[in-house]
Amino acid sequence: GLSEYSIAASASAIYQNDPVKALNTGTIGVAAAGDVLLGSLNGVFYTDASTSKPTWSNHLEASNAATDIVGFVADDPYERFEIQSNNSGASAQTDVFNDADIAYAAGATPNFVSKVELDDATLGATNGQLKIVGVSKDPDNNDLASANVNWVVIINEHFLKQVAGV
């Protein structure tokens, strides 16, 4: 399911499917490697500051001056996501059930879709933002012998599973 969270005006750009985090301002923002994750942004709704029209978008531009921005976030702590590995070489079946952090890169235009990848260099048994639970079933992206395999992951360091607040 999706939950609604406030986003501050003039926040950093957040692209569709970028990981987001809870901020101590009571809003959400784009997440980076090492952050406790809240979920994945699926889109935003706001009143456009220049036209006064209600607007839906799959991403939030950094220059957005709206004061009523709401982000829709896939925030179930046990939701599964597919993410591409940044490994330029082969991966291994033994990577499954290990943890890894994300590698952030700004999203791509014109579709404004996330370019965040699983950081293969951080792969290990403990302390990763993501836990690998399997390999993609997509035949174009599940070859462990090829570069940039797609992993099925859950958020290991999830804000809703943490004891501490912001």
N, C-alpha and C positions, 0 to 999 in steps of 0.2 A: 504494500500500500504506500501511498504518498502522504506526507505530512506537510503542513504549511508552516514556514518560518519567515520572520521578517528579515529583510536585508537593508542595510543602511544605504542611503543615497550616496553617489560618488564612490561606491565601493570598487574594489578591483574587479576586472572583468571575470565573469564566471561562465564557462562554456557548458553546453549540454553534456551531461554525464561526468563533469568534473567532480572530484571528491570535495565535500565541504566540511567545515568544522564549526563548532559553537564558539562564539566570541563572548567576552565578558561584558559586552554592551547589550546583551540580550538579543543579538542578531546572529546571522551566519555569514561566513566568508569562505573564500576558496582555501583549500587545504594544501599543505606542502609536505614533503618528506618529514617524518618524525612527529607530525601532528596526530592527535587523537581524532579520528574521523567520525562524522555524524551520518554520512550517507552520500548519495550521488544526486546531483541536481538534474531534474527532468525538465525544468522550465520556470519562467517567472511571469507574474501578472502585476501590472501597475497602471497608474493613470499617467499618460505621457505628459510631461511638464510643458511641452510646447503646443500640443494640440488639444489637451484636456480630454483625450479619448482613452477609454479602457484598452489596454494593450496586452496581448499574450506574446511571449517570445520564448524560443528554446534556450536563450542565453541572456546574460546581463552584460551590457556594455559598460565599460569603466566610467564613461562620461554621463551616465544616466542620473538625472537630477530629481527624479520622482521621489516623493516622500512616503509613498505607500507600497513599496516593492515587497512582494511576497514570493518566496521561492518554494517550489514543490520538490520535496526531497524524498527519495526512496531510502527510508531510514530504519527498516527492520534489521535488527542486529544479526539475524540469521539469513538474510536475503543473499542469494548467490549472484555474482556479477561475472562477466567475462572481461578480461583485460589482457592486452598484448604484452609480452615480455620484451624488454629492450635488449635481450641477448642476441648478439649478431651471429652466434654460433648455435650449436645443437644444445638442446635441453635434455633432461633425463626423467624417466618415470619416477625415480627416487626423489625428485624435487617435490612431488605431491606430499602434502601434509607438513611441509615446511612453511616458514613465515618469510615475508619480504616487505620492504617499504615501497612507496611509490616513487616514481621519477616524474616530476612535474615539468610540463612544457605547455606553453600557451596554446589554446585551441586554434583550429584552422578555419579560415574564411574560404568560401562564402557560406558554408553551412554552420559554422560556429560550434563544431563538435570537438569534444575533449581530445587532447593528444597525450594524456597521462598514460604512463606505462608502468608495469611492474619492474622494479629495479633489481635485475638479476644479481647484481654485485652484492646486494644485501641479503641474499637468500641464506637462511639459517634455521636452526631449531627453535630459536626464541626471539622475542621482542620485535616482531615485524608488524606493520600496520595491517597487512593482509595475510590470510592463511590460504594456501593453495589446497583445494579439495578435489581437483581433477583437471583433465585436459578437455578443451572444447570439443564438441561433437561435430563442429563444422569441418567438412573434409578439406576445405581450403586453408584452414588455420590450425590443424591439430597434429601436424607432422613434427614429432620431437627431434628429428634429425635436421630440420630446417631452422633458419633464423626466425626469431620473433613469433614463437608459438603463442597461441591464446590459451590462457589458464582460466579455469573456473575458480573463483575465490569467494571467501566471506571476509568481512571486516573483522580482523582480530582485535585491534585496539579501537573498540567502538565506544563512543561517548555514552550511549545509553546503558552500557554494561560496566562503566567505570563507577567507582565509589565517589571520587572527588568531582566537584563542579568546576566551573571556569573560575 
